[in-house]
Amino acid sequence: PCSTPKQEAEFISSVVVQLKNNGLPLNRMAVLFRATHHSQTLEMELNKKNIPYDYRGGLRFFERAHIKDVVAFLKLINNISDEISWFRVLQLQLGIGSVTAGNIVGLMKQKSVQDIKDVIQIEMKEVLSAKAYLGWENLINIFRAVSNAKTDDVGGLIRTIAKSDYQNYLEAQYPDWQQRLQDLEQFALFAETYDDLTSFITEVTLQEGFGVDKGKVDSTDEDRIVLSTVHQAKGLEWEAVFIINMVEAGFPNQKATIEVGGIEEERRLFYVAATRAEKKLFLTYPLVGGFDHSFNQMSPFILEIDQKKIERGRIEEEYYDDNMIIEVDENGERKSFLPNIDQL
């Protein structure tokens, strides 16, 4: 167990570094998860440690359209002159294409707008077509929702955007809109660790850069750790495997608990995940997390394993370096931190 998703990510990335330093190639390691939104915090941490990874089962977190959309809104709140962000949020609106978006951006320059509140005051009815004006009004509704929000509450800003007219856009455009809202909630939870919008935007911009630089798989550079959903991992094996977010409402998936045969299918998925490991298997979960910051219960699947085959540890320090790891005694109790993972 780890205290938070952030500490879980720090622990895993640190162990990955240790394993690599001990001679295990990154492509012989994998991190598996039940749902794609479980990987976001870990992706951030891997990028910080400059650990390349190959993402299976979907797009990397910061490459997902809805994440890019919300980031564009945040960038405009932080800097109303960000033209790239203007073009993105404008073309999300019905009736506004690239030409109309360019005209609106040009008008913003003429008006010398300073912030979102200035934009809300601009009258566009005589400037835009009827269809484009409806799209503009939708955008202004989103701006109104965030205009009075505190910029030091970045998580709150993200939630405000997600609950505004932008949610209507997601529902109209994507069958999996609820999953996308879950992604945004995970994004908001991560944002709560930042004190102000500027520092958060700086971090996100770096993450976007990592996605461009490292997202393309180069056949000459195959040493990447694999991040994958359990479904995508079927039939594959790695020497070391991490299964993250092993909480009661995460794995098994919460929806499975109300479906006939759902738990059995989830148990089979867990068996698939666990048996992907040839030598080392790590099961981790955050003690606190989720959409309401509630206390998490350990997945019941862990208790179904022969407990004599499990070594238990607890990470108590908030921060630690890449040379620290938990040592446990024969009863599974934490004893101390050691510099060599092979002594675990």
C-alpha positions as CSV (number, residue, x, y, z in Angstrom):
1,P,0.0,0.0,0.0
2,C,1.1,3.6,-0.8
3,S,-0.4,6.7,0.8
4,T,-1.6,8.3,-2.5
5,P,-1.5,7.7,-6.2
6,K,1.4,10.1,-6.5
7,Q,3.4,8.0,-4.0
8,E,2.4,4.9,-5.8
9,A,3.8,6.4,-9.0
10,E,7.0,7.5,-7.3
11,F,7.6,4.1,-5.8
12,I,7.1,2.2,-9.1
13,S,9.3,4.6,-11.1
14,S,12.0,4.3,-8.4
15,V,11.8,0.5,-8.5
16,V,12.0,0.6,-12.3
17,V,15.2,2.6,-12.1
18,Q,16.7,0.2,-9.6
19,L,15.8,-2.8,-11.8
20,K,17.4,-1.1,-14.8
21,N,20.5,-0.3,-12.8
22,N,20.7,-3.9,-11.8
23,G,20.8,-5.0,-15.5
24,L,17.1,-5.6,-16.4
25,P,16.2,-3.9,-19.7
26,L,13.2,-1.7,-19.6
27,N,11.5,-3.7,-22.3
28,R,11.4,-6.7,-19.8
29,M,9.2,-4.7,-17.5
30,A,5.5,-3.8,-17.7
31,V,2.9,-1.8,-15.7
32,L,-0.6,-3.1,-16.0
33,F,-3.9,-1.4,-15.1
34,R,-7.6,-2.2,-15.3
35,A,-8.6,1.2,-16.8
36,T,-6.7,3.7,-18.9
37,H,-7.3,6.6,-16.5
38,H,-5.4,4.7,-13.8
39,S,-2.1,5.4,-15.6
40,Q,-2.0,9.2,-15.6
41,T,-0.1,9.9,-12.5
42,L,2.5,7.2,-13.3
43,E,2.9,8.7,-16.8
44,M,3.8,12.0,-15.3
45,E,6.3,10.5,-12.9
46,L,8.0,8.4,-15.7
47,N,8.4,11.5,-17.8
48,K,9.9,13.3,-14.8
49,K,12.5,10.6,-14.4
50,N,13.1,10.5,-18.2
51,I,12.0,6.8,-18.4
52,P,10.8,6.0,-21.9
53,Y,7.6,4.0,-22.2
54,D,5.4,2.3,-24.8
55,Y,1.7,2.8,-24.1
56,R,-0.6,0.0,-25.2
57,G,-4.4,0.0,-25.2
58,G,-5.0,3.6,-26.2
59,L,-3.5,7.1,-26.3
60,R,-1.1,8.4,-23.8
61,F,-2.8,10.6,-21.3
62,F,-1.7,14.0,-22.7
63,E,-2.4,12.9,-26.2
64,R,-6.1,12.4,-25.5
65,A,-8.4,15.0,-27.2
66,H,-10.4,15.9,-24.1
67,I,-7.2,16.5,-22.0
68,K,-5.8,18.8,-24.8
69,D,-9.1,20.6,-24.9
70,V,-9.1,21.4,-21.1
71,V,-5.4,22.3,-21.2
72,A,-6.2,24.8,-24.0
73,F,-8.9,26.4,-21.8
74,L,-6.5,26.5,-18.8
75,K,-3.8,28.2,-21.0
76,L,-6.3,30.9,-22.1
77,I,-7.2,31.5,-18.5
78,N,-3.5,31.9,-17.8
79,N,-2.7,33.8,-21.0
80,I,-5.5,35.2,-23.1
81,S,-3.1,35.8,-26.0
82,D,-2.3,32.2,-26.6
83,E,-3.4,31.9,-30.2
84,I,-2.9,28.1,-30.5
85,S,-5.3,27.6,-27.6
86,W,-7.7,30.0,-29.1
87,F,-7.9,28.1,-32.3
88,R,-8.4,24.8,-30.5
89,V,-11.3,26.0,-28.2
90,L,-13.0,27.9,-31.0
91,Q,-13.1,25.0,-33.4
92,L,-14.7,22.8,-30.7
93,Q,-17.8,25.0,-31.2
94,L,-20.6,24.3,-33.6
95,G,-20.4,26.6,-36.7
96,I,-16.9,27.8,-36.1
97,G,-14.2,26.6,-38.6
98,S,-10.6,27.6,-39.1
99,V,-11.5,30.7,-41.1
100,T,-14.0,32.0,-38.6
101,A,-11.6,31.1,-35.8
102,G,-8.9,33.2,-37.5
103,N,-11.2,36.2,-37.8
104,I,-12.2,35.9,-34.1
105,V,-8.5,35.7,-33.0
106,G,-7.8,38.8,-35.2
107,L,-10.6,40.7,-33.5
108,M,-9.3,39.7,-30.0
109,K,-6.0,41.4,-31.0
110,Q,-7.8,44.5,-32.2
111,K,-9.7,44.7,-28.9
112,S,-6.5,44.2,-26.9
113,V,-8.3,41.9,-24.5
114,Q,-6.5,41.3,-21.2
115,D,-8.4,38.3,-19.7
116,I,-11.4,36.1,-19.9
117,K,-13.7,38.7,-18.4
118,D,-12.8,41.1,-21.3
119,V,-13.8,38.5,-23.8
120,I,-17.2,37.9,-22.2
121,Q,-18.0,41.6,-22.7
122,I,-17.4,41.6,-26.5
123,E,-20.5,41.7,-28.6
124,M,-20.2,39.3,-31.5
125,K,-23.8,39.0,-32.8
126,E,-23.2,41.4,-35.7
127,V,-19.9,39.9,-36.6
128,L,-20.7,36.2,-36.8
129,S,-23.2,34.1,-38.8
130,A,-26.2,32.9,-36.8
131,K,-24.7,29.4,-36.6
132,A,-21.3,30.6,-35.6
133,Y,-22.8,32.9,-33.0
134,L,-24.5,30.0,-31.3
135,G,-21.1,28.3,-31.1
136,W,-19.6,31.5,-29.7
137,E,-22.3,31.7,-27.0
138,N,-21.5,28.2,-26.0
139,L,-17.9,29.1,-25.6
140,I,-18.8,32.3,-23.6
141,N,-20.9,30.1,-21.2
142,I,-17.7,28.1,-20.5
143,F,-15.8,31.3,-19.9
144,R,-18.5,32.6,-17.6
145,A,-18.2,29.5,-15.5
146,V,-14.5,29.9,-15.0
147,S,-14.3,33.7,-14.9
148,N,-14.7,33.9,-11.1
149,A,-12.8,30.8,-10.2
150,K,-9.6,31.0,-8.2
151,T,-6.5,30.3,-10.3
152,D,-4.7,28.8,-7.2
153,D,-7.4,26.0,-7.2
154,V,-6.3,24.3,-10.5
155,G,-8.3,21.2,-9.7
156,G,-11.4,23.3,-9.2
157,L,-10.8,25.0,-12.5
158,I,-10.6,21.7,-14.3
159,R,-13.8,20.5,-12.6
160,T,-15.6,23.7,-13.5
161,I,-14.7,23.3,-17.2
162,A,-15.7,19.6,-17.1
163,K,-19.2,20.5,-15.7
164,S,-19.8,23.5,-18.0
165,D,-21.1,23.4,-21.6
166,Y,-18.0,21.4,-22.4
167,Q,-19.7,18.3,-20.9
168,N,-22.5,18.8,-23.4
169,Y,-19.9,18.8,-26.1
170,L,-18.4,15.5,-24.9
171,E,-21.9,13.9,-24.6
172,A,-22.7,14.9,-28.2
173,Q,-19.4,13.9,-29.7
174,Y,-18.2,10.7,-27.9
175,P,-20.0,7.5,-26.9
176,D,-17.5,7.1,-24.1
177,W,-18.0,10.6,-22.7
178,Q,-18.4,9.3,-19.1
179,Q,-14.9,7.7,-19.4
180,R,-13.6,11.0,-20.6
181,L,-15.1,12.8,-17.6
182,Q,-13.3,10.2,-15.4
183,D,-10.1,11.1,-17.1
184,L,-10.7,14.8,-16.3
185,E,-11.4,14.0,-12.7
186,Q,-8.1,12.2,-12.5
187,F,-6.5,15.2,-14.1
188,A,-8.2,17.4,-11.5
189,L,-6.9,15.2,-8.6
190,F,-3.4,15.5,-9.9
191,A,-3.7,19.3,-10.4
192,E,-4.6,19.7,-6.7
193,T,-0.9,19.1,-5.9
194,Y,0.0,22.5,-7.5
195,D,-0.4,25.9,-5.8
196,D,-1.0,28.0,-8.9
197,L,-2.1,27.8,-12.5
198,T,1.2,29.1,-14.0
199,S,3.3,26.3,-12.4
200,F,0.8,23.7,-13.5
201,I,0.7,25.0,-17.1
202,T,4.5,24.8,-17.1
203,E,4.5,21.2,-16.0
204,V,1.8,20.2,-18.5
205,T,3.7,21.9,-21.3
206,L,6.7,19.8,-20.4
207,Q,4.5,16.6,-20.4
208,E,3.2,17.5,-23.9
209,G,6.8,17.9,-25.0
210,F,7.6,14.5,-23.7
211,G,4.7,13.0,-25.6
212,V,6.0,14.5,-28.9
213,D,9.6,13.4,-28.3
214,K,9.0,10.0,-26.9
215,G,5.6,9.0,-28.2
216,K,7.0,7.7,-31.5
217,V,8.4,4.2,-31.3
218,D,11.8,4.0,-32.9
219,S,12.8,0.6,-34.0
220,T,16.4,1.4,-33.1
221,D,15.5,2.2,-29.5
222,E,13.4,-0.6,-28.2
223,D,14.4,-0.3,-24.5
224,R,11.0,1.0,-23.2
225,I,8.9,-0.1,-20.3
226,V,5.4,-1.1,-21.4
227,L,2.3,0.5,-19.9
228,S,-0.8,-1.5,-20.8
229,T,-4.3,-2.3,-20.0
230,V,-4.8,-5.9,-18.8
231,H,-6.8,-6.7,-21.9
232,Q,-4.0,-5.7,-24.2
233,A,-1.5,-7.7,-22.2
234,K,-3.0,-11.1,-22.9
235,G,-0.5,-13.6,-24.3
236,L,2.5,-11.4,-23.4
237,E,5.1,-11.9,-20.6
238,W,7.7,-9.7,-18.9
239,E,10.3,-10.5,-16.3
240,A,8.9,-7.9,-13.9
241,V,5.3,-6.8,-13.8
242,F,3.5,-4.1,-11.7
243,I,-0.2,-4.1,-11.3
244,I,-1.4,-0.8,-10.0
245,N,-4.5,0.6,-8.3
246,M,-5.4,-2.7,-6.7
247,V,-8.3,-1.3,-4.8
248,E,-11.7,-2.7,-4.2
249,A,-13.5,-0.3,-6.6
250,G,-10.7,-0.4,-9.2
251,F,-9.8,-4.0,-9.7
252,P,-12.4,-5.5,-9.7
253,N,-14.0,-2.8,-11.8
254,Q,-16.9,-1.2,-9.9
255,K,-19.4,-1.9,-12.7
256,A,-18.6,-5.6,-12.6
257,T,-20.0,-5.9,-9.0
258,I,-23.5,-5.3,-10.3
259,E,-23.3,-7.5,-13.4
260,V,-24.1,-11.2,-13.5
261,G,-20.9,-13.1,-13.6
262,G,-19.0,-9.8,-13.5
263,I,-16.8,-10.6,-10.5
264,E,-15.8,-14.0,-12.1
265,E,-14.7,-12.2,-15.3
266,E,-12.7,-9.7,-13.3
267,R,-11.0,-12.5,-11.3
268,R,-10.0,-14.1,-14.6
269,L,-8.6,-10.7,-15.8
270,F,-6.6,-10.5,-12.6
271,Y,-5.3,-14.0,-13.2
272,V,-4.2,-12.9,-16.7
273,A,-2.5,-9.8,-15.3
274,A,-0.7,-11.7,-12.5
275,T,0.6,-14.5,-14.8
276,R,2.2,-12.0,-17.2
277,A,5.1,-11.9,-14.7
278,E,8.0,-14.4,-15.1
279,K,9.9,-13.6,-12.0
280,K,8.8,-10.4,-10.1
281,L,5.2,-9.3,-9.5
282,F,4.4,-6.1,-7.6
283,L,0.9,-5.3,-6.5
284,T,0.3,-1.7,-5.4
285,Y,-2.6,0.5,-4.4
286,P,-3.1,4.0,-2.9
287,L,-4.6,4.1,0.6
288,V,-6.3,7.4,-0.3
289,G,-7.6,8.4,-3.7
290,G,-10.5,8.4,-6.0
291,F,-13.0,11.1,-7.0
292,D,-13.9,11.8,-3.4
293,H,-10.5,11.4,-1.7
294,S,-11.9,8.4,0.2
295,F,-10.0,5.7,1.9
296,N,-9.4,2.7,-0.3
297,Q,-9.9,-0.9,0.5
298,M,-7.4,-3.4,-0.8
299,S,-8.7,-5.5,-3.7
300,P,-10.3,-8.7,-2.5
301,F,-8.3,-10.5,-5.2
302,I,-5.1,-10.0,-3.2
303,L,-6.6,-11.9,-0.3
304,E,-7.5,-14.8,-2.5
305,I,-3.8,-15.4,-3.2
306,D,-1.9,-17.9,-1.0
307,Q,-0.7,-15.4,1.6
308,K,2.5,-17.4,2.2
309,K,3.5,-16.4,-1.4
310,I,3.2,-12.7,-0.6
311,E,5.7,-10.4,0.9
312,R,4.1,-7.3,2.3
313,G,5.6,-3.8,2.7
314,R,4.4,-0.3,3.4
315,I,5.9,2.9,2.2
316,E,5.8,5.4,5.0
317,E,8.1,8.2,3.8
318,E,6.6,10.8,1.5
319,Y,9.8,11.1,-0.5
320,Y,12.7,8.8,-1.0
321,D,15.4,8.4,-3.5
322,D,16.0,5.7,-6.2
323,N,18.2,3.7,-3.9
324,M,15.6,3.0,-1.2
325,I,13.4,0.0,-1.1
326,I,11.4,-1.8,1.6
327,E,12.7,-4.9,3.4
328,V,10.2,-7.2,4.9
329,D,10.7,-10.1,7.4
330,E,9.3,-13.6,7.1
331,N,6.0,-12.4,8.5
332,G,5.7,-9.7,5.9
333,E,6.4,-6.9,8.3
334,R,8.4,-3.8,7.3
335,K,11.9,-3.8,8.8
336,S,14.0,-1.1,7.1
337,F,15.0,0.4,3.7
338,L,17.7,-1.3,1.7
339,P,19.6,-0.1,-1.3
340,N,19.2,-3.3,-3.4
341,I,15.9,-4.5,-4.7
342,D,17.1,-8.1,-5.0
343,Q,17.1,-8.3,-1.2
344,L,13.3,-7.8,-1.2
